[in-house]
Amino acid sequence: MSVSEARLAELYVDRQAVARNVQHFRRITGTSVMAVVKADAFGHGDVAQIALENGATWIGVASIPEALALRADGIAAPILSWLNPVNAAWADAIAASIDVAVTSIEQLYAIAAAAERYGTAARVHLHLDVGMSRDGAPSEIWSVLCIAARELEKADRIDVVGIMGHLSNADDPGHAQNDTERLRFTNGVRAARRRGLTPRELHLAASAAALHRPDLRFSMSRVGAGLYGIDPAARADLAPALTLTVPVAQLRAVHAQQGVGYGHDHVTGEATTLAVLPIGYGDGLPRAAQGRAEVSIRGQRLPIVGRISMDQIVVDVGQHPVELGDVALVLGPGDRGEPTARDWAAWAGTIEHEIVTRIGVRRSRVLRTADERWAR
Ligand SMILES: *Cc1c(COP(=O)(O)O)cnc(C)c1O
């Protein structure tokens, strides 16, 4: 380990965990798997290739720039980008053979115009809003969108590769809204076929539905959270992939009744030892976890005390034998007693997705295998 590495927090991405999760989705769904790697793979970095090597056949991202970056990295598999403004770089997407989702007539014509200039049919997936009132085409324009898409298909401007929807309540697999949204999706597909469209891929399920609702799977599952070990329904036993470590930078003995950190939100009860760890909200630790969060040092859970600062936290190590340079486990799969992303999410009143995505932002990322996960 180099000196600079030894002084910094490190984020390990367990590629084998990602591989196992992809294999799990392949096995249980029986559908093709689109590995969703938006937001820098939920903070996990370059995992598209490992997903493809382990059974994923598609890659999914939000924006065209994300898709182009993957192409530049040599990812040759089909890539779908589903959230773009009407004046997006459609021509670049077409040139790089990137599939794009379509949610409005304006978008459809903008894509078709770019395809005409480029001289190749654009590969599109019509995205129906099945109930989220977020992205996706409103049901009121669905019929017109399908008719326009069919006309443009006949003119060789576009190729309707797929039809997609995105569920609003899939993290609660038994929720009746899932049934409503399934019906809207199948009706939308039927309407599209009536207009002459012949989509090859029908995809409604993301991680939660892929895991828990076989009837919502159709031909492809778009798996984001699940790749990284997160089951949005908190039921499946997936493999978390991140381990975040940070060395103890400073130790000090303090008296009883001593204020700690900004505002003295914490005051020591009795004389104790405090450890300073160089990591904070600038690295994605949620400030809102103050007063509940813990780290693990030498196998012992120890409380973070006082405010979580931008670059540092203070841990009350009590009588535990902690030494300078010891490595604290801030977050991991939990098999060494360390806090998990789910713990952090509970402490901060958020979801695991937000924890892992934010933590991935700043730290230097070291890709290692499971065995090397936090080797000192
Ligand atoms: C983020 C996203 C996904 C992945 O969802 P997970 O629940 O993380 O698996 C799938 N489809 C769309 C449209 C998304 O925005």
The ligand as a MOL file (V3000), in Angstrom:
LIG
                    3D

  0  0  0     0  0            999 V3000
M  V30 BEGIN CTAB
M  V30 COUNTS 15 15 0 0 0
M  V30 BEGIN ATOM
M  V30 1 C -33.0070 3.5820 -12.0290 0
M  V30 2 C -33.9070 2.8970 -12.9770 0
M  V30 3 C -33.9310 1.5070 -13.0250 0
M  V30 4 C -33.2090 0.6380 -12.0340 0
M  V30 5 O -34.0160 0.5610 -10.8840 0
M  V30 6 P -33.5450 -0.2980 -9.6230 0
M  V30 7 O -34.7030 -0.2790 -8.7110 0
M  V30 8 O -32.3660 0.4270 -9.0740 0
M  V30 9 O -33.1940 -1.6400 -10.1130 0
M  V30 10 C -34.7220 0.9010 -13.9970 0
M  V30 11 N -35.4330 1.6370 -14.8610 0
M  V30 12 C -35.4600 2.9900 -14.8260 0
M  V30 13 C -36.2970 3.7290 -15.8030 0
M  V30 14 C -34.7070 3.6700 -13.8800 0
M  V30 15 O -34.7390 5.0000 -13.8240 0
M  V30 END ATOM
M  V30 BEGIN BOND
M  V30 1 1 1 2
M  V30 2 1 2 3
M  V30 3 2 2 14
M  V30 4 1 3 4
M  V30 5 2 3 10
M  V30 6 1 4 5
M  V30 7 1 5 6
M  V30 8 2 6 7
M  V30 9 1 6 8
M  V30 10 1 6 9
M  V30 11 1 10 11
M  V30 12 2 11 12
M  V30 13 1 12 13
M  V30 14 1 12 14
M  V30 15 1 14 15
M  V30 END BOND
M  V30 END CTAB
M  END
